[in-house]
Amino acid sequence: MQQYQSALFWADKIASLSHEDPQDIYWLAQCLYLTSQYHRASHALRSRKLDKLYGACQYLAARCHYAAKEFQQALDILDMEEPTSKKLLDRSVKEENRIQESDWEMTPASINSSICLLRGKIYDAMDNRPLATSSYKEALKLDVYCFEAFDLLTSHHMLTAQEEKDFLDLLPLSQQCTEEEDKLLHFLFENKLKKYNKPSDMVVPEMVNGLQDNLDVVVSLAERHYYNCDFKMCYKLTSMVMVKDPFHANCLPVHIGTLVELSKANELFYLSHRLVDLYPNNPVSWFAVGCYYLMVGHKNEHARRYLSKATTLERTYGPAWIAYGHSFAVESEHDQAMAAYFTAAQLMKGCHLPMLYIGLEYGLTNNSKLAERFFSQALSIAPEDPFVMHEVAVVAFQNGDWKTAEKLFLDAMDKIKAIGNEVTVDKWEPLLNNLGHVCRKLKKYVQALEYHRQALVLIPQHASTYSAIGYVHSLMGDFESAIDYFHTALGLKRDDTFSVTMLGHCIEMYIGDTDAYIGKTSYIGTDIKDKVRGTLSTPGLMKMLNTSTEPSNAQTTVLLEESGIMALETPQSNQDKASLDTPLRSSLPLECNMYESDMMLETSMSDTSA
């Protein structure tokens, strides 16, 4: 009935009547713990040296100090050298006190597993992630029903995909479970691990068919849709879960990331305020608020304030660190953004998003080799993610490997088409433009025009797309069409130096002033090549944020040659968003605008979710 004060009163009296029987003292300490009197509970056990004789008492005493945030003292209690051996401990329990383990309503395996779980939480709180991971794994091996340890390993991305698979295979399920329980646990554990798999791959065994509508199983399916960029289906599933359980802990990060991806600012505003009102000590509440301010734009200081609060409440909350990095990235504060992303990478070993964003920042600082290395790591974790494929293609384009870039761009396009009609199409406009750019490099002018025109259908008022089409027409010798498109581009963006310059040359060629054009060829080579500026707006938050901020002014220059014209083509990406699991996943398309160059690769369709 949760009447803890009443329970405490009678536990105290029973302990006195039984002349401080160890079991009665243990239950007295339990009552003190439940009434938040942590130091009294610890003293009740340690003053009688029960923490050195009984595993349950040792666990409870350490748990008291952990609850009081005295982590080192809690760890000392768990790791102290016992003055008695395990045999002496067993003899103390069974012979001297004549107490059977069943009377304590817990088995030695569950006690030892709980001790390992608590030790892992303490290491986590002390920022010792490797030892925390080891402790959680040990807890699960001792008791395969210790789902909390499994959940901490997976939800915090402590293991890579291969490490997760190997660890699941090593669990002694058959030794600790019946055959039916073995199948049930294997399905539940495996389902939670494979978040990067296709949603269609999830099959509920017939023997547990009733779990098909279980909220945890539905959330796992939604997470697969999220990581496969099917945000609309993910939103449909998470919304269904939120109706049945408005504050489902595992669903909230994925749902927040999906709201960001679909630009549902009003819904995120309402949800974040409800969370802050009801759960002010939960980091996900402040994470939601921070995501909202990142999504609405021009509120980066506010976003940082709330995201910082989330990381203060739980330093190991990876999605908040990713979003925190985005708040600096949109302002081109590369060093601070990378510091936040590296922290997220250390905390989320099995998630590809930190690696993706670190790579983007290195790309912005003209370090293509390191960018490629981190993109490759992200691709090894999420080989089916079109955002990552796009970024790897961008690096190939920068390195002048047009064929490889074209293949990777087309692979990303195939992945998007496989998602179906549910995809948010305007996110992929940069990919179409980039395909146009690489086709132009390969002198496939007709295909280049087709891709640019498809991009124009998605976002009709994009000046750089009109400039790109005009440029291709000029390379094909169709100066009349080129003039029309450059005029349109200048109507949308009057200070587009590239369009102004090319318009002048196209007009000269169109009116037949060939000599004037030849006389200025050197001008094109020496001046225009320095006018190419590329910007990339990346998707934010654990594929988590989708904002409409303008790309940054970060510039890089690469000298390229095409059709006798020396021009500077630089795909640069500038993070313009904040992610989810997302879960957060958080992930948004990066755009690269063509400012004043022969053509700009529109890079980056990567995102942030949690």
C-alpha positions in Angstrom: 0.0 0.0 0.0 3.1 2.2 0.0 2.5 3.4 3.5 6.3 3.7 4.2 6.1 5.7 7.4 3.8 3.1 8.9 6.0 0.3 7.7 9.0 2.1 9.2 7.3 2.4 12.6 6.4 -1.3 12.8 9.8 -2.4 11.4 11.5 -0.5 14.2 9.4 -2.3 16.8 9.9 -5.7 15.2 13.7 -5.3 15.2 13.6 -4.5 18.9 11.4 -7.4 19.7 13.6 -9.8 17.8 16.7 -8.5 19.5 18.0 -7.0 16.3 17.7 -10.1 14.1 19.7 -9.4 10.8 16.7 -9.9 8.6 14.6 -7.5 10.6 17.4 -4.9 10.6 17.6 -5.3 6.8 13.8 -4.6 6.4 14.2 -1.6 8.8 16.9 -0.2 6.6 14.7 -0.8 3.5 11.9 1.3 5.1 14.4 4.0 5.9 15.6 3.9 2.3 12.1 4.2 0.9 11.5 7.3 3.1 14.7 8.9 1.7 16.6 8.6 5.0 19.6 7.2 3.2 22.3 7.9 5.8 20.1 6.4 8.6 19.6 3.3 6.5 23.3 2.9 5.8 24.2 3.4 9.5 21.6 0.8 10.6 23.4 -1.8 8.5 27.0 -0.7 8.8 27.1 -0.1 12.5 26.1 -3.7 12.9 28.6 -4.9 10.2 25.8 -6.5 8.3 27.2 -5.1 5.0 30.2 -7.4 5.5 28.2 -10.5 6.2 25.3 -10.4 3.8 25.2 -9.6 0.1 21.7 -8.0 0.4 22.9 -5.7 3.2 26.0 -4.8 1.3 23.9 -3.9 -1.8 21.4 -1.8 0.2 24.1 0.1 2.1 25.9 1.0 -1.2 22.6 1.9 -2.8 21.9 4.4 0.0 25.1 6.2 -0.7 24.5 6.1 -4.4 21.1 7.7 -3.9 22.8 10.4 -1.8 25.2 11.0 -4.7 28.2 9.8 -2.6 29.5 7.7 -5.4 33.0 6.9 -4.2 31.7 5.8 -0.8 29.2 3.6 -2.5 31.9 2.0 -4.6 34.1 1.5 -1.6 31.3 -0.5 0.1 30.8 -2.7 -3.0 34.6 -3.3 -3.6 35.8 -3.7 0.0 37.7 -6.8 0.8 35.4 -9.0 2.8 36.9 -10.1 6.1 35.2 -13.4 5.6 35.4 -15.6 2.5 32.3 -16.5 0.5 32.1 -19.8 2.4 32.2 -18.0 5.7 29.5 -15.7 4.4 27.3 -18.6 3.5 28.0 -20.2 6.9 27.1 -17.0 8.6 23.8 -16.9 6.8 22.9 -20.6 6.9 24.5 -21.9 10.0 25.1 -19.2 12.6 21.8 -17.3 11.9 19.8 -20.3 10.7 18.3 -18.2 7.9 17.6 -19.8 4.6 18.2 -17.7 1.4 14.5 -18.2 0.5 13.5 -16.3 3.6 15.1 -13.2 2.2 13.0 -13.5 -0.9 16.0 -13.2 -3.2 18.5 -15.6 -4.7 22.3 -15.2 -4.6 22.3 -14.8 -8.4 19.9 -11.9 -8.2 21.8 -10.3 -5.3 25.1 -10.5 -7.2 23.5 -9.3 -10.4 22.0 -6.3 -8.5 25.5 -5.5 -7.1 27.0 -5.5 -10.6 24.2 -3.3 -11.9 24.7 -0.8 -9.1 28.4 -0.8 -9.6 27.8 0.0 -13.3 25.6 2.9 -12.4 28.2 4.2 -10.1 30.9 4.0 -12.8 28.5 5.7 -15.2 28.0 8.5 -12.7 31.8 8.8 -12.4 32.2 9.0 -16.2 34.0 5.7 -16.4 32.1 4.3 -19.3 34.3 1.2 -20.0 34.0 -0.1 -16.5 30.3 0.7 -16.5 29.9 -1.4 -19.6 31.8 -4.3 -18.2 29.7 -4.2 -15.0 26.4 -4.1 -16.9 27.4 -7.1 -19.0 28.4 -9.0 -15.9 25.1 -8.2 -14.3 23.2 -9.6 -17.3 25.3 -12.8 -17.4 24.6 -13.5 -13.7 20.8 -12.9 -14.2 19.5 -12.8 -17.7 16.2 -11.3 -16.4 18.1 -8.2 -15.3 16.6 -6.1 -18.2 17.7 -2.8 -16.6 21.3 -3.7 -17.4 20.4 -4.7 -20.9 18.5 -1.5 -21.4 21.3 0.7 -20.2 23.7 -1.1 -22.6 21.5 -0.6 -25.6 19.7 2.7 -25.0 23.0 4.4 -24.2 24.7 2.8 -27.3 27.5 1.4 -25.2 28.3 -1.4 -27.6 28.8 -1.6 -31.4 26.4 -3.6 -33.5 28.8 -6.5 -33.7 29.6 -6.4 -30.0 25.8 -6.4 -29.2 25.4 -9.5 -31.4 28.3 -11.3 -29.9 27.2 -10.5 -26.4 23.6 -11.8 -27.0 25.0 -15.0 -28.3 27.1 -15.5 -25.2 24.2 -15.0 -22.7 23.4 -18.2 -20.8 19.7 -18.1 -21.7 19.3 -21.8 -22.0 21.0 -22.4 -18.6 18.8 -20.0 -16.7 15.5 -20.2 -18.6 13.1 -22.8 -19.8 12.8 -23.4 -23.6 9.8 -21.1 -23.9 11.4 -18.3 -21.8 14.6 -18.7 -23.9 12.7 -17.9 -27.1 10.8 -15.1 -25.5 13.9 -13.4 -24.1 15.9 -13.9 -27.3 13.1 -12.2 -29.3 12.8 -9.3 -27.0 16.6 -8.7 -26.7 17.2 -9.2 -30.4 14.3 -6.9 -31.3 15.8 -4.1 -29.2 19.3 -4.5 -30.7 18.5 -4.3 -34.4 17.5 -0.7 -34.7 19.3 -0.3 -38.0 17.5 -3.2 -39.7 14.7 -2.8 -42.1 11.2 -2.5 -40.4 10.0 -5.4 -42.5 12.7 -7.7 -41.0 10.9 -7.8 -37.6 8.9 -10.9 -37.2 7.0 -11.8 -34.0 7.2 -15.5 -33.3 3.9 -17.3 -33.2 4.3 -18.3 -29.6 4.5 -14.7 -28.5 2.1 -13.2 -31.0 0.3 -11.3 -28.3 3.3 -9.1 -28.0 2.7 -7.6 -31.4 0.8 -4.7 -29.9 3.0 -4.4 -26.9 4.2 -0.8 -26.6 7.9 -1.6 -26.2 7.7 -3.7 -29.3 5.9 -1.0 -31.2 8.6 1.5 -30.1 11.3 -0.8 -31.4 9.5 -0.9 -34.7 9.2 2.9 -34.7 12.9 3.2 -34.0 13.7 1.1 -37.1 11.5 3.3 -39.2 13.3 6.4 -37.8 16.8 5.1 -38.5 15.6 4.1 -42.0 14.4 7.7 -42.6 10.7 6.9 -42.8 9.8 9.6 -40.4 6.1 9.7 -41.2 5.6 6.1 -40.4 7.7 6.5 -37.3 5.5 9.5 -36.2 2.4 7.4 -36.8 3.6 4.6 -34.5 5.0 6.9 -31.8 1.8 8.9 -31.8 -0.2 5.8 -31.2 2.1 4.9 -28.3 1.8 8.4 -26.8 -2.0 8.1 -26.9 -1.9 4.9 -24.8 1.0 6.0 -22.6 1.6 9.8 -22.8 5.0 9.6 -21.1 6.4 6.3 -22.3 10.1 6.6 -21.4 11.5 4.7 -24.4 9.2 6.4 -26.8 9.8 10.0 -25.9 13.3 10.4 -27.5 12.2 8.9 -30.7 8.9 10.9 -30.7 10.8 14.1 -30.1 13.3 13.4 -32.9 10.4 12.7 -35.3 8.7 15.9 -34.4 11.9 17.8 -35.2 12.3 15.9 -38.5 8.7 16.7 -39.5 8.9 20.4 -38.3 6.0 20.0 -35.9 7.1 22.9 -33.7 3.7 23.5 -32.0 3.4 19.9 -31.0 6.9 19.8 -29.7 6.3 23.0 -27.7 3.2 21.5 -26.0 5.0 18.2 -25.2 8.1 19.9 -23.9 6.2 22.1 -21.5 4.2 19.2 -20.2 7.3 17.2 -19.6 9.0 20.1 -17.7 5.9 20.6 -15.6 5.6 16.9 -14.7 9.2 15.6 -14.8 11.6 18.5 -14.1 14.3 16.2 -13.0 14.3 14.0 -16.1 16.9 15.0 -18.8 14.5 14.2 -21.6 12.2 17.1 -20.5 15.0 19.7 -21.0 16.2 17.9 -24.1 12.8 18.5 -25.6 12.8 22.2 -24.7 16.3 22.5 -26.2 15.2 20.8 -29.4 12.3 23.2 -29.7 14.5 26.3 -29.5 16.9 24.8 -32.0 14.1 24.0 -34.4 12.5 27.5 -34.4 15.9 29.1 -35.2 17.8 32.1 -33.9 17.4 30.8 -30.3 20.7 29.0 -29.9 21.6 30.6 -26.6 18.2 29.4 -25.2 18.7 26.0 -26.6 22.2 25.7 -25.1 20.9 26.7 -21.7 18.3 23.9 -21.6 20.5 21.3 -23.2 23.2 22.1 -20.7 20.6 21.5 -17.9 19.8 18.1 -19.5 23.5 17.1 -19.5 23.8 18.3 -15.9 21.0 16.1 -14.8 22.5 13.1 -16.6 26.0 13.5 -18.0 25.7 10.4 -20.1 22.6 11.5 -22.0 24.0 11.4 -25.5 21.2 13.0 -27.6 21.5 16.2 -25.5 25.3 16.4 -26.3 24.5 16.0 -30.0 21.9 18.7 -29.9 24.3 20.9 -27.9 26.9 20.5 -30.6 24.3 21.5 -33.2 23.7 24.7 -31.3 27.3 25.7 -31.9 27.5 24.3 -35.4 24.8 26.5 -36.8 26.9 29.5 -35.7 30.1 28.0 -37.3 31.7 27.5 -33.9 33.5 24.4 -35.1 35.8 23.7 -32.1 33.0 23.8 -29.6 30.7 21.8 -31.8 33.3 19.1 -32.2 34.0 19.0 -28.5 30.3 18.2 -27.9 30.2 15.7 -30.7 33.3 13.9 -29.4 31.7 13.7 -25.9 28.6 12.2 -27.6 30.9 9.7 -29.5 32.5 8.5 -26.3 29.1 8.0 -24.7 27.3 6.5 -27.7 29.8 4.0 -29.1 27.2 2.1 -31.1 25.5 5.2 -32.7 26.6 6.6 -36.0 25.3 10.1 -35.5 28.3 11.6 -33.5 30.7 10.2 -36.1 28.6 11.7 -38.9 28.6 15.2 -37.3 32.3 15.1 -36.4 33.0 14.3 -40.1 30.8 17.3 -41.2 32.7 19.7 -38.9 36.1 18.4 -40.2 34.8 19.0 -43.8 33.9 22.6 -42.9 37.4 23.1 -41.6 38.9 21.8 -44.9 40.2 18.5 -43.3 38.8 16.1 -45.9 41.0 13.2 -44.8 39.7 13.2 -41.2 36.2 13.9 -42.5 36.4 10.8 -44.7 37.7 8.7 -41.8 34.7 9.6 -39.5 32.2 9.2 -42.4 33.6 5.7 -43.0 33.1 4.9 -39.3 29.5 6.1 -39.5 28.9 4.1 -42.6 30.3 0.9 -40.9 27.6 1.4 -38.1 24.8 2.4 -40.4 25.5 1.1 -43.9 22.0 1.7 -45.1 21.7 5.3 -44.1 21.4 7.6 -47.1 22.5 10.6 -45.2 25.9 8.9 -44.5 26.2 7.7 -48.1 25.6 11.3 -49.3 28.4 12.6 -47.1 30.9 9.9 -48.3 29.9 10.9 -51.9 30.6 14.5 -51.1 34.1 13.6 -50.0 34.7 11.6 -53.2 33.5 14.7 -55.1 35.9 16.9 -53.3 38.7 14.4 -54.1 37.8 14.6 -57.8 36.6 11.0 -57.9 33.5 11.7 -60.0 32.7 8.1 -60.8 32.7 7.0 -57.1 30.7 10.1 -56.1 28.1 9.3 -58.8 27.8 5.7 -57.6 27.4 6.7 -54.0 24.8 9.4 -54.8 22.8 6.9 -56.9 23.0 4.4 -54.0 21.7 7.0 -51.6 18.9 7.8 -54.1 18.0 4.1 -54.3 17.7 3.9 -50.5 15.4 6.9 -50.5 13.2 5.4 -53.2 13.0 2.2 -51.3 11.4 4.1 -48.4 8.4 4.8 -50.6 5.9 7.7 -50.7 6.2 8.3 -46.9 9.5 10.1 -47.3 9.6 13.8 -46.8 10.7 14.6 -50.3 11.9 18.2 -49.9 14.7 16.8 -47.7 16.4 15.2 -50.6 16.6 18.2 -52.9 20.4 18.6 -52.2 21.0 15.0 -53.4 19.3 15.7 -56.7 21.3 18.9 -57.2 24.5 17.1 -56.3 23.8 14.3 -58.8 23.4 17.1 -61.4 26.8 18.5 -60.4 28.6 15.2 -60.6 26.9 14.4 -64.0 28.1 17.8 -65.2 31.6 16.9 -64.2 31.3 13.7 -66.2 30.0 15.7 -69.1 26.6 14.0 -68.9 24.9 17.4 -69.5 21.4 16.0 -70.4 21.3 13.9 -67.2 22.6 16.9 -65.2 19.8 19.1 -66.4 17.2 16.4 -65.6 18.4 16.1 -62.0 18.5 19.8 -61.5 15.0 20.1 -62.8 13.8 17.4 -60.4 15.3 19.4 -57.6 13.5 22.5 -58.9 10.2 20.6 -58.6 10.9 20.0 -54.9 12.0 23.5 -54.0 11.0 25.9 -56.9 12.5 29.1 -55.5 16.1 28.0 -55.1 18.5 30.5 -56.8 21.5 28.1 -56.9 19.5 25.5 -58.8 18.6 28.0 -61.5 22.3 29.0 -61.6 23.3 25.4 -62.0 20.9 24.8 -64.9 22.1 28.0 -66.5 25.7 26.9 -66.2 25.0 23.5 -67.8 23.2 25.2 -70.7 26.2 27.5 -71.2 28.5 24.5 -71.4 26.2 23.0 -74.0 26.4 26.2 -76.0 22.7 27.0 -75.4 23.4 30.6 -74.4 19.9 31.8 -74.8 18.5 29.3 -72.3 21.5 30.0 -70.0 20.7 33.7 -70.0 17.1 33.0 -69.0 18.1 30.9 -66.1 20.8 33.3 -64.8 18.2 36.1 -65.0 15.8 34.0 -62.9 18.6 33.2 -60.4 19.4 36.9 -60.0 15.7 37.6 -59.5 15.7 35.3 -56.5 19.2 36.3 -55.2 20.4 39.7 -56.5 23.9 39.4 -55.0 24.8 36.1 -56.7 28.2 37.1 -58.1 28.6 33.9 -60.1 25.3 34.4 -61.9 26.2 38.1 -62.6 29.5 37.1 -64.1 28.2 34.2 -66.1 25.3 36.3 -67.4 27.6 38.8 -68.8 29.7 36.2 -70.6 26.7 34.4 -72.0 25.3 37.6 -73.3 28.6 38.4 -75.1 28.6 34.9 -76.6 24.9 35.1 -77.6 25.4 38.4 -79.5 28.3 36.9 -81.3 31.1 38.8 -79.5 33.4 35.8 -79.7 36.6 37.8 -79.6 35.5 39.6 -76.4 34.8 36.2 -74.8 38.2 34.8 -75.8 39.9 37.8 -74.5 38.3 37.3 -71.1 39.0 33.5 -70.8 41.8 34.2 -68.5 39.5 36.3 -66.3 37.2 33.4 -65.9 40.0 31.2 -64.9 41.6 33.6 -62.3 38.6 35.4 -60.9 35.7 33.1 -60.9 37.6 30.3 -59.4 38.0 32.4 -56.3 34.3 33.1 -56.0 33.0 29.6 -55.4 31.5 29.3 -51.9 29.7 26.2 -50.8 27.6 25.8 -47.8 26.1 22.8 -46.4 23.3 22.8 -43.9 23.3 19.5 -42.1 20.3 17.7 -40.5 20.2 17.9 -36.9 19.4 16.0 -33.8 19.7 12.0 -33.8 18.2 12.8 -37.2 16.5 15.1 -35.1 16.1 18.7 -36.3 14.8 20.3 -39.4 15.2 24.0 -39.5 15.2 26.6 -42.2 18.3 28.6 -41.3 20.5 30.0 -43.9 23.8 28.2 -44.6 26.9 29.6 -43.0 29.7 31.5 -44.8 32.3 28.8 -44.3 34.3 28.6 -47.4 36.8 26.2 -49.0 38.4 26.3 -52.4 39.4 23.5 -54.7 40.7 24.2 -58.1 38.9 22.1 -60.7 39.0 22.1 -64.5 36.1 21.7 -66.7 35.6 22.4 -70.4 38.6 24.7 -70.5 37.2 26.9 -67.7 39.0 26.9 -64.4 36.5 27.0 -61.7 36.3 26.5 -58.0 33.9 23.8 -56.9 33.7 23.2 -53.2 31.1 21.1 -51.4 31.0 22.4 -47.9 28.7 21.6 -45.2 27.5 23.7 -42.4 25.4 22.3 -39.8 22.2 24.0 -39.6 20.3 21.8 -37.2 20.3 20.2 -34.0 18.9 14.7 -33.0 17.0 12.3 -31.8 17.5 8.4 -30.4 16.7 9.2 -31.2 16.7 8.2 -30.4 17.3 10.1 -30.6 17.6 10.3 -34.0 18.0 13.1 -35.1 18.8 13.7 -38.9 18.3 16.4 -41.5 19.4 17.1 -45.0 22.4 19.3 -45.6 22.3 21.8 -48.3 25.1 23.2 -50.2 24.3 26.4 -52.1 26.1 27.6 -55.2 27.1 31.2 -54.5 29.7 32.3 -57.0 31.2 29.3 -58.6 31.1 27.3 -61.7 28.9 25.0 -59.7 28.4 24.1 -56.1 28.0 20.6 -54.8 25.1 20.7 -52.5 26.4 18.7 -49.7 25.1 17.0 -46.9 22.0 15.3 -46.2 22.9 14.0 -42.9 21.1 14.5 -39.7 21.5 14.7 -36.2 17.9 11.8 -32.8 18.4 11.1 -30.7 
